[in-house]
Amino acid sequence: MNLVPVDYAAQVPELMANLHAPGLLLVVADTRRPANVMTIGWALFGEVWGEPLCTVLVRPSRYTFDLINRAGAYTVNLMPPGNERAIQRCGSVSGRDVDKIAEQGWTVRTGETTPAPYLAEAVLHLECRTVFTTPVTNALAPRLLAGNYPKGDLHTIYYGLVTGIFRHG
Ligand SMILES: Cc1cc2nc3c(=O)[nH]c(=O)nc-3n(C[C@H](O)[C@H](O)[C@H](O)COP(=O)(O)O)c2cc1C
């Protein structure tokens, strides 16, 4: 597998299209095994502070939450067609209970620009270093607060500086 550096803006439409369905895979270093994966459906791709940023949202109840806080880095992985069931599975079971990457037979590689792990089977991955975090608070617009947080568990937002974007050849 070859890693080909690519332009960020040119990848955004495809990333956006896959966010809605089936989802992208957020991969972080784990303490029990090389990495954990969870499905994400929400993210922001763009430029902030004059830098390329990829922002992800993780609820405190996720196993990923402590891992991403500890690691300070993460990757966002776009999987090829045919992985829809696996992506759904990674968004419905927890790394507390299941080694999701081993279950799928996926291969973990270490990032080129950060120590964050990524999946060799992805077609594209973004390497990100957390530069800022902020919790969603009750100051969120009432309609969005009621609709998305009936049980609390308000997301933390991770602003990741995109240090590398690679297509897998
Ligand atoms: C399509 C889809 C999108 C999801 N998006 C998010 C998300 O953006 N943020 C989040 O915290 N959980 C999201 N989830 C839920 C987590 O992926 C799910 O709770 C997962 O089991 C957490 O894994 P973990 O406990 O190993 O971290 C999503 C689930 C699905 C199926």
The ligand as an ORCA input file, in Angstrom:
! r2SCAN-3c Opt
* xyz 0 1
  C     -23.458      6.370     11.922
  C     -23.004      6.630     13.325
  C     -22.461      7.862     13.660
  C     -22.032      8.135     14.965
  N     -21.469      9.349     15.270
  C     -21.003      9.599     16.509
  C     -20.340     10.844     16.798
  O     -20.117     11.703     15.921
  N     -19.938     11.061     18.089
  C     -20.144     10.135     19.097
  O     -19.758     10.379     20.245
  N     -20.733      8.933     18.830
  C     -21.150      8.640     17.572
  N     -21.723      7.434     17.275
  C     -21.828      6.408     18.328
  C     -20.499      5.684     18.601
  O     -19.868      5.311     17.388
  C     -20.784      4.417     19.437
  O     -21.332      4.782     20.682
  C     -19.549      3.536     19.603
  O     -19.982      2.260     20.044
  C     -18.547      4.102     20.590
  O     -17.444      3.246     20.606
  P     -16.396      3.222     21.817
  O     -17.167      3.010     23.115
  O     -15.492      2.060     21.488
  O     -15.676      4.531     21.825
  C     -22.161      7.142     15.976
  C     -22.708      5.888     15.645
  C     -23.126      5.632     14.332
  C     -23.684      4.273     13.995
*
